[in-house]
Amino acid sequence: MKELARAQVPFTPRGAGTGLSGGALALNQGVVIELARMRKILKIDVANRLAVVQPGVVNLHVSRVVAPFGLYYVPDPSSQPTCTIGGNIAESAGGIHCLKYGTTTDHVLGCRVVLAGGDVVDLGGSGIETGGYDLLGTFIGSEGTFGIATEATLRLSQTPPAVRTLLAEFGEVNDASHAVSAIIAAGVMPAALEMMDREIIRAIEASIFAAGLPPDAGAALLVELDGIEAGLDDEVARVTDICMEFGARNCRAARDENERKKLWAARKGALGAIGRVTPDTMIQDAVVPRSRLPEVLAAAYEIAGRHQLRMANVFHAGDGNLHPLICFDSRFPEEVKRVREAGSELMQVCVAAGGTITGEHGVGLDKRELLPLVFSEDDMNCMLSVRSAFDPLGLCNPGKVIPMLRGCGEGRAVSVDKSNANSIVSDSFERARSILPRKITSTVFDAEAAANKIEAVLGAQNLSVQNKSIVVHPGSVPEIIKVIKLASSEAWTVRPSGSMSWLGDTARANLIVSTSRLNQIIEHEPADLIAIAQAGVRLTTFNTELSKNGQWLPLDPPDDGRATLGGVVATGLGGAQQVAYGRPRGSVIGMKIVLADGSLVKAGGRVVKNVAGYDLCKLFTGSYGSLGIITELNFKLRPRPATERTIIVHGRHSDLITRGQRVLSSKLFPVATELLSPALAQRLGIDAQNNEAVLLLRFAGNRKGVEFQTREVLAQLDEKNYELMNDDQSLWASLAAVPSIESAALSWRAGTLPSVLPRCIEELIRIYGDSFFESLWQIGVGDGRIRMIDSGKSDYTNEASKAVRELGGYFAIDSVRLDLESSALMTRIKDQLDPDGVFV
């Protein structure tokens, strides 16, 4: 790589070769770097449920290798038998089961990446929170334009103990489309929900993939439900009723495992089957909101008919990810022209419906010129600025993804003086920083003069002085833009804030900009499982409104009831239930941000699958407001569980950790396994018997399922050591509030691999002595997460930090801003998006 950089040679990485789409070869420049030979599975860690693999490993091989341990790798694209992990990472591939479980970005824990200049960086880790910008999430889906992944750490999941696969036959595509939205709106979360139209069904049944699909049906839905056995048949009955209500001719379950496999082989073989009946096929990839499927599909067939083309549809209906197959013969130029025109029209229809131009196949060269349908020039300039931070020389997959814009970040990167290539390569990070040097000002902040200028924008009632900073409360996005432009022109520093509860040291901040007045819920669409709100909306308020439709945003960060959505996303913190529901990074599908120059940019969108451009939602989530002010957020939601129960178990901390890990490995799927100190348990009103620790095991889902889960756990316990709490909402709300309530004390968080957790706890006991059990702490047994309120014992904190880090863990003090200088790549991103250091 360093030799290529010295010679200024562009390159295109390639895995299985299925998605090259012309690449650098089509541009007649650079070299293709083959990764197919890097195909070793380097490590299988069953205890921590992870695998370390090289990029050339075929997707399906991972699941085959770990199957004897009751594990599998969730992402399963239709090309699963041939596509590679490296290619999946480049495109953030999805697949059949991403509706319930998420795409590649949700299952890759870390990547080792070689940048264009030859620098090797580790992004992410092994599931432990790493702090700083989410560079891993930003890298995934970047289509080889940020660098080359040479190693990946994958999250493995337990295979579901029970599965049901349904085949529903419909006379019309329109009826099947309405059934899809109704299933989701009814609170059912299938593992997969796929649709095939008449053309696809007939092609499949005439091929080696024939599975007994009805050739006279207008459409068929394949619905898969999984989980524990108890209650699963009730969900099957519910889906069946909905399908029949919306016009299904028939809805039946696969008779056995053999038929189930044949049905899914037919679905995954659809593209190959259509190849038997047409010389050429253009497969499109777009995403629309589920609720708009009927009208978009009708428009797709109309477009194909008008252009005298044959169209077949097979797609991920559950998340609105369309894959229309347009049949044609490339020997006839006029037909090729009509195919291109039809494809372009279809993309415009999808975007107009609130969708995007690609959900998993990527942009590449083919859709590069369509990106402005989705993003503004400011949006794309922001993306290119991030791209130039990863690749200052513009060598990685040049020309791909984003059309070159005048004055954009990539333009600045590739326009640097190349006369001294060796110097550029040997010190590429520093060279990149010199492109956009930060302004250094020694001007003393005049708070009174600044207040007068801000008052002219916001009015006197919306600003106040706190210590030496001015606190402002803009009431709209235009007002925020005016404030930031004023701050930038005056060389003032700014700190964004939500509820003002986690400000930390404000000595460097001239202005504190609160989003608390941006408190409107803009939209909630139950059929699409999405909601959009301004950043100042409180999480508790948001979930109260969503609950009216049986849905929620399943996040439980530190929150005493004041936490705003913007603050939750800006810190990126989860809580006790993140082992089941994830951290905020997995729930944010779109956002709007005011950058340091006052420009308003959009990241992501309003659909649950979207790989158009770069995933800057991941970059801004957890950035602590150091890159911009989040003003609006789009979330994917979940159905609210019908039942939630908590088992409270008393005992020695070491015994409880063992018990919690045993429950986690038993395929009972608790949503939380939280260990509490005796002091914290008592603070929450739990009687900590004999000053023992307490383990909280929470289960959530349908009534029969939760009853089965709790019954199985209780059968293993001594009845004197536990209690069952059926109404547990207040308990978990109180637990989330503790760090905020104890805000006067020093609160820190840490994380280790779950297998290392017992050793880490023993080290903390050694450091704190008897005071450890007198302190307030909670420990996530499932994910190795630790949070402690230290009562200001800084000496202990320093020792604890050292001990955790020596065990390969992560340590951070709450309310402390990010240490950007610890990562050259983070610093480069900061320099690109905020060159003057406006946000502190």
C-alpha positions in Angstrom: 0.0 0.0 0.0 2.8 2.4 0.8 4.4 1.8 -2.6 1.1 2.5 -4.3 0.7 5.7 -2.4 4.3 6.8 -3.2 3.5 6.3 -6.8 0.1 7.9 -6.5 -1.6 4.8 -7.9 -5.3 4.5 -7.2 -6.7 1.1 -6.2 -9.9 -0.9 -5.9 -10.2 -3.7 -3.3 -12.2 -6.8 -4.4 -13.5 -9.8 -2.5 -15.5 -12.4 -4.4 -15.6 -10.1 -7.4 -19.4 -10.1 -7.5 -19.8 -6.4 -6.8 -17.0 -4.8 -8.7 -19.4 -3.1 -11.1 -16.6 -1.8 -13.3 -14.6 -0.2 -10.5 -11.2 1.2 -11.2 -10.9 -0.9 -14.3 -13.9 0.8 -15.8 -12.1 4.1 -15.3 -8.9 2.7 -16.8 -6.9 3.6 -13.8 -5.2 2.0 -10.8 -5.0 -1.6 -9.7 -7.4 -4.1 -8.3 -6.3 -5.6 -4.9 -7.7 -9.1 -4.6 -8.6 -10.2 -1.1 -10.0 -13.6 -1.9 -6.9 -15.4 -0.8 -7.2 -13.9 2.7 -9.8 -16.5 3.7 -8.7 -17.8 7.1 -11.0 -17.9 10.2 -8.4 -16.8 12.7 -10.3 -17.3 16.0 -13.5 -18.7 17.3 -14.3 -17.4 20.9 -17.3 -19.3 22.1 -17.3 -17.8 25.6 -17.6 -14.3 24.2 -19.5 -15.2 21.1 -17.2 -13.7 18.5 -15.1 -14.8 15.5 -12.1 -13.1 14.0 -11.8 -13.7 10.3 -10.0 -12.4 7.2 -11.9 -10.5 4.6 -11.9 -13.3 2.0 -13.8 -15.7 4.2 -17.1 -16.6 2.6 -20.2 -15.5 4.6 -21.8 -18.9 4.9 -18.6 -20.6 6.1 -18.7 -18.7 9.3 -22.1 -20.1 10.3 -21.1 -23.6 9.3 -17.9 -23.5 11.4 -19.7 -22.2 14.6 -22.9 -24.3 14.2 -21.6 -27.1 16.5 -21.5 -24.5 19.3 -25.2 -23.5 18.8 -24.1 -20.2 17.2 -24.4 -18.5 13.8 -23.5 -15.3 12.0 -26.7 -13.4 11.4 -26.3 -11.4 8.1 -27.3 -13.7 5.3 -27.4 -12.1 1.8 -28.9 -14.1 -1.0 -25.3 -14.5 -2.3 -24.3 -16.0 1.1 -22.6 -19.1 -0.5 -20.2 -16.9 -2.5 -20.0 -13.4 -1.0 -17.2 -12.6 1.4 -17.1 -10.9 4.8 -14.9 -8.1 3.3 -17.5 -7.4 0.6 -20.3 -7.5 3.2 -18.4 -4.9 5.2 -17.9 -2.7 2.2 -21.6 -2.7 1.4 -23.0 -3.2 4.9 -24.9 -6.1 3.4 -28.3 -7.1 4.8 -30.1 -10.2 3.8 -33.2 -12.2 4.6 -33.1 -11.9 8.4 -32.0 -8.3 8.8 -35.6 -7.2 9.5 -35.4 -8.4 13.1 -31.6 -8.7 13.6 -30.0 -5.8 11.7 -27.4 -5.6 8.9 -23.7 -6.1 8.8 -23.0 -2.9 10.7 -24.9 -4.4 13.7 -22.8 -7.6 13.7 -19.2 -6.5 13.1 -17.5 -5.5 16.3 -14.1 -4.5 15.0 -12.0 -4.1 11.8 -8.3 -3.9 11.2 -7.9 -1.5 8.3 -5.1 -0.5 6.0 -5.5 3.1 4.9 -4.3 4.5 1.6 -0.9 5.6 2.9 -0.2 2.2 4.4 -1.1 3.1 8.0 -2.8 0.3 9.9 -5.6 1.2 12.3 -7.9 -0.8 14.5 -11.5 0.4 14.4 -13.9 -0.8 17.1 -12.8 -3.8 19.1 -14.4 -7.0 20.4 -17.8 -5.6 21.5 -16.4 -3.5 24.3 -17.3 0.2 24.2 -14.2 1.9 22.9 -15.0 5.6 23.3 -14.4 8.3 20.8 -16.0 8.6 17.4 -17.7 5.5 15.9 -15.1 5.1 13.2 -16.1 1.4 12.7 -19.7 2.3 12.0 -18.5 5.1 9.6 -16.2 2.7 7.8 -18.7 -0.1 7.2 -20.6 0.6 4.0 -18.0 2.9 2.6 -17.5 0.7 -0.5 -13.8 0.6 -0.3 -13.3 4.3 -0.5 -11.9 4.7 3.1 -9.3 1.8 3.1 -9.1 -2.0 3.1 -10.3 -4.2 5.9 -7.8 -7.0 6.4 -9.4 -8.5 9.5 -12.8 -8.4 11.1 -14.2 -9.4 14.5 -17.8 -10.7 14.1 -20.6 -10.9 16.7 -22.0 -14.5 16.8 -25.6 -15.1 18.0 -27.3 -18.1 19.5 -29.4 -20.1 17.1 -33.1 -19.7 17.9 -34.5 -22.8 19.6 -37.7 -22.7 17.5 -38.6 -21.5 14.0 -41.8 -21.3 12.0 -41.9 -20.5 8.3 -45.2 -19.5 6.7 -46.1 -19.3 3.0 -49.0 -17.0 2.2 -50.5 -17.0 -1.3 -52.2 -13.8 -2.7 -54.0 -13.2 -5.9 -52.5 -9.7 -6.2 -49.3 -8.0 -5.3 -51.3 -5.1 -3.9 -53.0 -7.3 -1.3 -49.7 -8.8 -0.2 -48.2 -5.4 0.2 -50.9 -4.2 2.5 -50.6 -7.4 4.5 -46.9 -6.6 5.1 -47.6 -3.2 6.7 -50.4 -4.7 8.8 -48.2 -7.4 10.2 -45.6 -4.8 11.4 -48.3 -2.4 12.6 -49.8 -5.3 14.7 -46.7 -5.5 16.8 -45.3 -8.7 15.3 -41.5 -8.7 14.6 -40.8 -11.5 12.1 -37.2 -12.7 11.6 -37.9 -12.4 7.9 -40.7 -11.2 5.6 -40.1 -11.7 1.9 -42.2 -11.2 -1.2 -42.2 -12.9 -4.6 -44.4 -11.9 -7.5 -46.0 -14.0 -10.3 -43.0 -13.7 -12.7 -40.5 -14.8 -10.0 -42.7 -17.6 -8.8 -43.0 -19.1 -12.3 -39.3 -18.7 -13.0 -38.4 -20.5 -9.7 -40.9 -23.3 -10.3 -39.3 -23.9 -13.8 -35.8 -24.1 -12.3 -33.8 -26.4 -10.0 -35.1 -24.3 -7.1 -38.7 -25.4 -7.5 -40.3 -25.6 -4.0 -44.0 -26.1 -4.7 -44.8 -22.4 -4.9 -48.3 -21.7 -6.5 -47.6 -20.7 -10.1 -51.0 -19.1 -10.5 -50.6 -16.8 -7.5 -50.1 -13.0 -8.0 -47.7 -12.9 -5.1 -46.4 -15.0 -2.2 -45.1 -13.9 1.2 -42.5 -15.9 3.1 -42.8 -15.1 6.8 -40.3 -16.5 9.3 -40.9 -16.3 13.1 -38.3 -17.5 15.6 -37.5 -17.5 19.3 -38.4 -19.7 22.2 -41.1 -22.3 21.5 -43.6 -20.9 24.1 -45.9 -18.4 22.5 -44.5 -18.8 19.0 -47.6 -20.6 17.7 -49.7 -17.7 18.9 -47.7 -15.3 16.7 -48.1 -17.7 13.8 -51.9 -17.6 14.3 -51.8 -13.8 14.4 -49.8 -13.5 11.2 -52.1 -16.0 9.5 -55.2 -14.1 10.5 -53.7 -10.8 9.2 -52.8 -12.4 5.8 -56.3 -13.9 5.4 -57.8 -10.6 6.4 -55.9 -8.9 3.6 -57.0 -11.3 0.9 -54.6 -14.3 1.1 -56.0 -17.4 -0.6 -54.0 -19.6 1.7 -51.5 -19.3 4.5 -49.7 -22.4 5.8 -46.6 -23.4 7.7 -43.8 -25.4 6.2 -44.5 -29.0 7.0 -41.0 -29.8 8.2 -37.4 -28.6 8.2 -36.8 -30.0 4.7 -39.7 -28.0 3.2 -38.6 -24.9 5.1 -35.1 -25.1 3.6 -36.5 -25.6 0.1 -38.6 -22.5 0.5 -35.7 -20.4 1.5 -33.5 -21.9 -1.2 -36.1 -20.9 -3.7 -36.2 -17.4 -2.4 -32.4 -17.1 -2.5 -32.2 -18.7 -5.9 -34.6 -16.3 -7.5 -32.0 -14.3 -9.4 -30.5 -17.4 -10.8 -33.9 -18.7 -11.8 -34.8 -15.5 -13.7 -31.6 -15.8 -15.6 -33.1 -18.9 -17.4 -35.8 -16.9 -19.0 -34.1 -13.7 -20.1 -30.7 -13.0 -21.7 -29.9 -10.1 -19.3 -31.2 -8.7 -16.1 -30.7 -5.4 -14.4 -31.3 -5.9 -10.7 -32.3 -2.7 -8.9 -32.0 -2.0 -5.2 -34.0 0.7 -3.5 -35.8 1.1 -0.2 -39.2 2.6 0.5 -41.3 2.9 3.7 -43.3 -0.2 4.2 -46.5 1.8 4.1 -45.8 3.0 0.6 -45.1 -0.4 -0.9 -48.5 -0.7 -2.7 -48.2 2.5 -4.6 -44.5 2.2 -5.4 -44.9 -1.4 -6.7 -47.8 -0.2 -8.9 -45.6 2.6 -10.2 -42.8 0.1 -10.9 -45.0 -2.1 -13.0 -46.4 0.9 -14.8 -42.9 2.1 -15.6 -41.9 -1.3 -17.0 -45.0 -1.5 -19.1 -44.5 2.0 -20.5 -40.9 1.2 -21.5 -42.1 -2.2 -23.0 -40.0 -4.2 -20.5 -40.7 -7.3 -18.5 -40.3 -6.8 -14.7 -40.1 -9.4 -11.9 -40.1 -8.5 -8.2 -38.5 -10.4 -5.4 -37.6 -8.4 -2.3 -37.2 -7.9 1.5 -40.8 -6.7 2.0 -40.4 -6.4 5.8 -38.0 -3.5 5.5 -39.2 -2.1 2.2 -36.0 -3.1 0.3 -37.1 -3.6 -3.3 -35.1 -5.7 -5.8 -37.0 -5.3 -9.1 -35.5 -7.4 -11.9 -35.8 -5.7 -15.3 -35.4 -8.2 -18.1 -33.8 -7.2 -21.4 -31.4 -8.3 -24.2 -28.2 -6.3 -24.2 -27.7 -7.1 -27.9 -30.2 -4.4 -28.7 -28.9 -0.9 -27.8 -32.4 0.6 -27.9 -33.5 -1.9 -25.3 -30.5 -1.1 -23.1 -31.4 2.6 -23.3 -35.0 1.8 -22.2 -33.7 -0.3 -19.3 -31.5 2.6 -18.0 -34.4 5.1 -18.3 -36.8 2.8 -16.5 -34.3 2.2 -13.7 -33.7 5.9 -13.3 -37.5 6.6 -13.2 -38.0 3.9 -10.6 -35.3 5.4 -8.3 -37.0 8.8 -8.5 -40.3 7.2 -7.6 -38.7 5.5 -4.6 -37.0 8.7 -3.3 -40.3 10.7 -3.8 -42.0 8.1 -1.6 -39.5 8.8 1.2 -37.1 6.1 0.3 -33.5 5.8 -0.9 -31.6 4.6 -4.0 -29.9 1.6 -2.4 -30.4 -0.5 0.7 -27.6 -3.0 0.5 -26.0 -3.1 -3.0 -24.2 0.2 -2.7 -23.8 3.2 -5.0 -20.5 2.5 -6.8 -20.4 4.1 -10.2 -23.8 3.1 -11.5 -25.8 5.2 -9.0 -23.3 7.9 -8.3 -25.1 10.5 -10.3 -28.4 9.6 -8.6 -27.1 10.5 -5.1 -28.2 14.1 -5.5 -31.8 12.8 -5.5 -31.2 11.9 -1.8 -28.6 14.4 -0.5 -27.9 18.1 -1.0 -24.6 19.5 -2.0 -23.8 20.4 1.6 -24.7 16.8 2.7 -22.3 15.3 0.1 -19.6 17.8 0.9 -19.8 16.7 4.5 -19.4 13.1 3.4 -16.4 13.9 1.2 -14.8 15.8 4.0 -15.0 12.6 6.1 -13.7 10.6 3.1 -10.7 12.9 2.8 -9.9 12.3 6.5 -9.6 8.6 5.9 -8.0 9.0 2.5 -6.2 12.3 2.2 -4.6 11.4 -1.2 -7.9 10.3 -2.9 -6.5 6.9 -3.9 -9.1 4.5 -2.5 -11.7 3.5 -5.1 -11.5 7.0 -6.7 -14.6 8.4 -8.3 -17.0 6.0 -6.5 -20.1 6.7 -4.5 -20.2 10.5 -4.5 -20.0 12.8 -7.6 -17.1 15.2 -7.3 -18.2 18.6 -6.1 -16.4 21.8 -6.4 -14.6 22.7 -3.2 -15.5 19.4 -1.5 -13.4 17.6 1.0 -12.2 15.0 -1.4 -11.3 17.8 -3.9 -9.2 19.4 -1.3 -7.5 16.1 -0.5 -6.5 15.3 -4.0 -5.5 18.8 -4.9 -2.6 18.8 -2.4 0.9 19.2 -3.7 2.1 15.7 -4.9 5.6 16.7 -5.7 7.0 15.1 -2.6 5.1 11.8 -2.5 7.4 10.1 0.0 6.8 12.9 2.5 3.1 12.6 2.1 3.1 8.9 2.7 5.5 8.8 5.6 3.5 11.3 7.6 0.1 11.2 6.0 -1.8 12.1 9.2 0.1 15.3 9.8 0.0 16.1 6.1 -3.8 15.8 6.1 -4.1 18.0 9.1 -2.2 20.7 7.4 -4.8 20.9 4.7 -7.3 22.6 7.0 -5.3 24.2 9.9 -7.4 25.4 12.8 -7.5 29.0 13.6 -5.7 30.0 16.8 -7.1 33.1 18.5 -6.1 34.8 21.7 -9.1 37.1 21.8 -10.6 37.3 25.3 -14.2 36.5 25.3 -16.3 39.5 26.2 -19.5 38.0 27.6 -21.4 41.2 27.8 -20.7 42.2 24.2 -21.5 38.7 23.1 -24.8 38.7 25.0 -25.8 41.8 23.2 -25.2 40.3 19.8 -27.0 37.1 20.7 -29.9 39.0 22.2 -30.5 40.6 18.8 -31.0 37.0 17.4 -32.8 35.2 20.2 -34.2 37.8 22.5 -33.1 38.5 26.1 -35.4 35.9 27.5 -33.6 33.0 25.8 -30.1 33.6 27.1 -28.5 33.6 30.5 -25.0 33.6 32.0 -23.7 30.5 33.7 -20.2 30.9 35.2 -18.3 32.6 32.4 -20.4 31.0 29.6 -23.5 32.3 28.0 -26.4 29.7 27.9 -28.7 30.2 24.9 -32.0 28.4 24.1 -32.8 28.7 20.4 -36.4 27.9 19.5 -35.8 26.8 15.9 -33.2 25.4 13.6 -32.8 28.7 11.7 -32.0 30.3 15.1 -29.4 27.7 15.8 -27.9 28.3 12.4 -27.7 32.1 13.1 -26.1 31.5 16.5 -23.5 29.1 15.1 -22.7 31.4 12.2 -22.3 34.3 14.7 -20.1 32.2 16.9 -17.9 31.1 14.0 -17.5 34.7 12.7 -16.6 35.9 16.3 -14.3 33.0 17.0 -16.4 31.9 20.0 -16.4 28.3 21.2 -19.6 26.4 21.5 -20.8 23.4 23.6 -24.1 21.8 22.5 -26.4 20.5 25.3 -29.8 18.9 25.8 -31.0 18.9 29.4 -27.9 20.6 30.7 -27.2 17.6 33.0 -23.9 16.4 31.5 -22.0 19.6 30.7 -18.9 18.7 32.6 -16.1 21.3 32.6 -17.4 24.3 30.7 -14.3 26.5 31.1 -13.5 26.3 27.3 -17.1 27.0 26.2 -18.1 30.6 25.5 -21.6 29.5 24.5 -23.7 26.6 25.7 -26.4 26.0 23.1 -29.3 24.1 24.6 -31.8 22.3 22.2 -34.5 22.0 24.9 -36.9 24.3 23.0 -36.7 22.0 20.0 -39.3 19.7 21.6 -41.7 18.6 18.8 -42.4 15.0 17.8 -42.6 15.5 14.0 -44.0 12.1 12.8 -44.7 8.6 13.9 -45.7 6.0 11.4 -46.6 2.7 13.2 -46.7 0.6 9.9 -43.1 1.7 9.2 -41.9 1.3 12.8 -40.2 4.7 12.5 -40.6 8.1 14.3 -39.0 11.5 13.8 -38.5 14.1 16.5 -36.6 17.2 17.3 -33.5 16.8 19.4 -34.9 18.5 22.5 -37.7 16.0 23.0 -37.3 14.0 26.2 -36.8 10.3 25.9 -39.6 9.7 28.5 -42.0 11.9 26.6 -41.1 10.3 23.3 -41.8 6.8 24.6 -45.0 7.8 26.3 -46.3 9.0 22.9 -45.1 5.9 21.1 -46.7 3.6 23.6 -50.1 4.8 22.4 -49.5 2.7 19.3 -47.8 -0.2 21.2 -44.3 0.8 20.1 -41.2 2.2 21.8 -37.6 3.3 21.4 -35.8 0.6 23.5 -33.0 2.7 25.0 -32.3 3.0 28.7 -29.3 5.4 29.1 -28.5 7.2 32.3 -31.7 9.2 32.7 -33.5 10.8 35.6 -36.4 11.8 33.3 -34.6 14.8 31.8 -32.5 13.2 29.1 -33.3 14.5 25.6 -33.1 12.5 22.4 -30.3 14.7 21.2 -28.4 14.1 24.4 -28.9 10.4 24.3 -27.6 10.2 20.8 -24.8 12.6 21.3 -23.4 10.6 24.2 -24.2 7.3 22.5 -24.7 5.5 25.8 -26.9 2.5 26.4 -27.9 0.9 29.7 -28.8 -2.4 31.3 -30.9 -3.6 28.4 -28.4 -2.9 25.6 -27.4 -6.6 25.6 -30.8 -7.2 23.9 -31.7 -3.9 22.3 -28.3 -2.3 21.6 -27.0 1.2 22.1 -28.4 4.3 20.3 -26.1 3.7 17.3 -28.4 0.9 16.2 -31.6 2.8 16.5 -30.7 6.0 14.6 -31.6 5.9 10.9 -31.4 9.6 10.1 -30.5 12.9 11.5 -30.0 16.6 10.8 -27.0 18.5 12.1 -25.8 22.1 12.1 -22.1 22.1 11.4 -19.5 24.6 12.5 -19.9 26.8 9.5 -23.7 27.0 10.1 -24.6 24.7 7.3 -27.5 22.3 7.9 -26.7 18.7 6.7 -28.7 15.5 6.6 -27.3 12.0 7.3 -29.2 8.8 6.6 -32.9 9.0 5.9 -36.3 7.6 7.0 -36.0 4.0 6.0 -34.5 1.2 8.1 -32.0 0.1 5.4 -29.9 2.7 3.6 -26.4 2.5 2.2 -26.7 5.6 0.0 -23.5 7.6 0.7 -21.7 7.2 4.0 -23.3 6.3 7.4 -22.6 9.6 9.1 -25.3 8.8 11.6 -22.8 6.5 13.3 -20.1 9.2 13.2 -22.3 11.9 15.0 -23.8 9.4 17.4 -21.5 9.3 20.5 -19.5 12.4 19.3 -20.6 14.4 22.4 -21.5 17.4 20.2 -17.8 17.9 19.1 -18.7 17.9 15.4 -22.0 19.7 15.3 -25.4 20.2 16.9 -28.0 17.5 16.3 -31.3 19.1 15.6 -33.6 16.3 14.4 -33.5 12.5 14.7 -35.1 9.6 12.8 -35.4 6.4 14.8 -36.4 2.8 14.0 -38.7 1.5 16.7 -39.7 -1.8 18.2 -43.1 -3.2 19.2 -43.6 -2.8 22.9 -43.4 -6.2 24.6 -46.7 -7.5 25.8 -45.2 -8.6 29.1 -42.1 -7.7 31.1 -41.0 -9.4 34.3 -37.9 -9.3 36.6 -36.5 -12.0 38.8 -34.5 -10.5 41.7 -31.8 -13.0 43.0 -29.7 -12.5 46.1 -26.3 -14.0 46.7 -22.5 -13.6 46.5 -21.4 -11.5 43.6 -19.2 -14.3 42.1 -22.1 -16.8 42.3 -24.5 -14.4 40.7 -22.2 -13.7 37.8 -21.9 -17.4 37.2 -25.7 -17.8 37.4 -26.3 -14.9 35.1 -23.9 -16.3 32.5 -25.6 -19.7 32.8 -29.0 -18.1 32.0 -27.5 -16.2 29.0 -26.1 -19.5 27.6 -29.3 -21.4 28.1 -31.2 -19.8 25.2 -33.7 -18.1 27.4 -32.8 -14.7 26.0 -33.1 -12.3 29.0 -33.2 -8.6 27.9 -31.0 -7.7 31.0 -28.8 -9.5 33.4 -27.7 -6.7 35.8 -25.6 -7.2 38.9 -26.1 -4.5 41.6 -24.0 -3.7 44.7 -25.8 -4.0 48.0 -25.7 -0.3 48.4 -27.4 0.3 45.0 -29.9 -2.4 45.6 -31.0 -0.7 48.9 -31.1 2.7 47.1 -33.6 1.1 44.7 -35.7 -0.3 47.6 -34.5 -3.8 47.3 -33.7 -5.5 50.6 -30.1 -6.6 50.1 -30.2 -9.6 52.4 -27.1 -10.0 54.6 -25.4 -7.2 52.6 -25.3 -9.5 49.5 -25.3 -8.4 45.9 -28.4 -8.6 43.8 -28.9 -10.0 40.2 -31.7 -8.6 38.1 -32.9 -10.9 35.3 -35.4 -9.2 33.1 -37.5 -11.0 30.4 -39.8 -9.4 27.8 -42.0 -10.6 25.0 -45.4 -12.3 24.6 -47.1 -13.6 27.8 -46.6 -17.3 27.2 -42.9 -16.8 26.3 -42.2 -14.7 29.4 -44.0 -17.2 31.7 -41.9 -20.0 30.2 -38.6 -18.1 30.6 -39.3 -17.1 34.2 -40.5 -20.6 35.1 -37.3 -22.2 33.7 -35.1 -19.8 35.8 -37.1 -20.1 39.0 -36.9 -23.9 38.9 -33.1 -23.5 39.3 -33.3 -21.2 42.3 -33.7 -21.6 46.0 -37.1 -20.0 46.8 -35.5 -18.1 49.7 -33.1 -16.3 47.5 -35.3 -14.6 44.9 -38.5 -12.6 44.3 -40.5 -12.2 41.2 -41.6 -8.7 40.1 -44.4 -8.5 37.6 -44.7 -4.7 37.5 -41.1 -3.8 37.1 -41.2 -0.5 35.1 -40.4 1.8 38.1 -37.5 -0.4 39.1 -35.7 -0.1 35.8 -36.5 3.6 35.5 -35.0 4.1 39.0 -31.9 2.2 38.0 -31.3 4.4 34.9 -31.8 7.5 37.0 -29.1 6.7 39.6 -26.0 8.2 37.9 -27.9 11.5 37.3 -29.3 11.6 40.9 -25.8 11.2 42.2 -24.4 13.9 39.9 -22.3 15.4 42.7 -20.2 12.2 42.8 -17.6 10.9 40.4 -19.3 8.5 38.0 -17.2 6.2 35.7 -18.0 3.4 33.3 -15.9 0.6 32.0 -16.2 -2.5 30.0 -14.4 -5.9 29.5 -15.1 -9.0 27.6 -17.7 -11.0 29.6 -15.3 -13.9 30.1 -12.8 -11.4 31.8 -15.5 -9.9 34.0 -15.0 -12.0 37.1 -11.3 -11.3 37.1 -11.9 -7.6 36.6 -14.3 -7.5 39.6 -11.7 -9.2 41.8 -9.2 -6.5 40.8 -11.7 -3.8 41.7 -12.3 -5.4 45.1 -8.6 -5.5 45.6 -8.3 -1.8 44.9 -11.4 -0.5 46.8 -11.3 -3.0 49.6 -14.4 -3.1 51.9 -15.6 0.2 50.4 -16.3 -1.6 47.1 -19.5 -3.2 48.5 -20.5 0.1 50.1 -20.3 1.9 46.8 -23.0 2.3 44.1 -22.2 0.1 41.1 -24.0 -2.0 38.5 -22.5 -4.6 36.2 -23.8 -6.0 32.9 -23.1 -9.7 33.1 -24.0 -10.2 29.5 -21.8 -7.6 28.0 -19.1 -6.9 30.6 -20.3 -3.3 31.2 -19.5 -1.7 34.5 -20.7 1.6 36.0 -19.6 3.0 39.3 -20.4 6.1 41.3 -17.1 6.6 43.1 -18.0 9.3 45.7 -14.9 11.3 44.6 -12.3 8.7 45.5 -10.0 9.8 42.7 -7.1 7.7 43.8 -9.2 4.6 43.5 -10.5 5.7 40.2 -7.0 6.1 38.7 -6.1 2.6 39.9 -9.3 1.2 38.6 -8.7 2.7 35.2 -5.2 1.1 35.1 -6.5 -2.3 36.1 -9.4 -2.3 33.6 -7.1 -1.3 30.7 -4.5 -3.9 31.6 -7.3 -6.5 31.2 -7.9 -5.2 27.7 -11.0 -3.2 28.7 -12.3 0.4 28.3 -12.5 3.1 31.0 -14.1 6.5 30.9 -15.3 9.1 33.4 -18.8 10.3 32.7 -19.3 13.9 31.6 -15.7 14.2 30.4 -15.4 15.2 26.8 -13.8 13.0 24.2 -10.0 12.8 24.0 -9.6 13.5 20.3 -5.8 13.7 20.5 -5.7 10.0 21.3 -6.5 9.1 17.7 -4.9 10.7 14.7 -7.9 9.6 12.6 -10.4 11.2 15.0 -8.3 14.4 14.9 -8.4 14.5 11.1 -12.2 14.1 11.1 -12.5 16.9 13.6 -10.2 19.1 11.5 -12.2 18.4 8.4 -15.7 19.1 9.9 -14.7 21.8 12.4 -11.4 23.3 11.3 -11.7 26.3 13.5 -12.4 24.3 16.7 -15.8 25.9 17.2 -17.3 22.9 19.1 -15.5 22.1 22.4 
